[in-house]
């Protein structure tokens, strides 16, 4: 039975359209729940219910609340707070790991930097999930992150000798000098929707902004979990990109710049 669920745009952007649609259809949503705000029982079959996504440093947990208590939203918390939330959601005092609550949930990590290609600096975003991405409906423990992007028009990269071709319909939203989102085409050619959205607008360097305005596009590189890592310097980021490309674990596209 369909649930009376509210799934905000920011929650949908994090969990994906397929998962959001399954929740709304009642496939993955609980009938009864304890409200994550007031801690009293709720019933998503008979009262408006908000989906609330708690995101920690490495994991995420989807919880439910009375719509009168909280709107549907994404809440950033520390990993310690997240484990505490999982224990309270699970209803016991044991150490219930987040991975046992949402085994398929992964968060996309995004790093900005300048990449030198053919003697010219290009603004780049490097995207790496925190866990394997499984194709919706698939069974098993594979990682379909790159195949899914290739189906969207991103191309495999074996070496960084030239900029990848432009992927029209996608774009990078920069507003007031800050990075807000990566947008993809909407369903049936409608308004673009967020493929990735920053919880808070991300600061980028003046050099990155200058290069983005010069080229009017941003290079997006994507790699499976564990391929790049969080690199503190751009030279180390480039080394990691080169290694991922050589290992066949990198796809890329040039995305037009949207915003100012």
Beta strands, then each sheet from edge to edge (+ up, - down):
strand 1: 5-6
strand 2: 32-34
strand 3: 41-43
strand 4: 49-55
strand 5: 60-66
strand 6: 73-76
strand 7: 108-117
strand 8: 120-129
strand 9: 155-156
strand 10: 166-175
strand 11: 178-184
strand 12: 193-203
strand 13: 217-223
strand 14: 251-259
sheet 1: 1+ 4+ 5-
sheet 2: 1+ 4+ 6+
sheet 3: 2+ 3-
sheet 4: 7+ 8- 13- 14+ 9-
sheet 5: 7+ 8- 13- 14+ 10+ 11- 12+
end
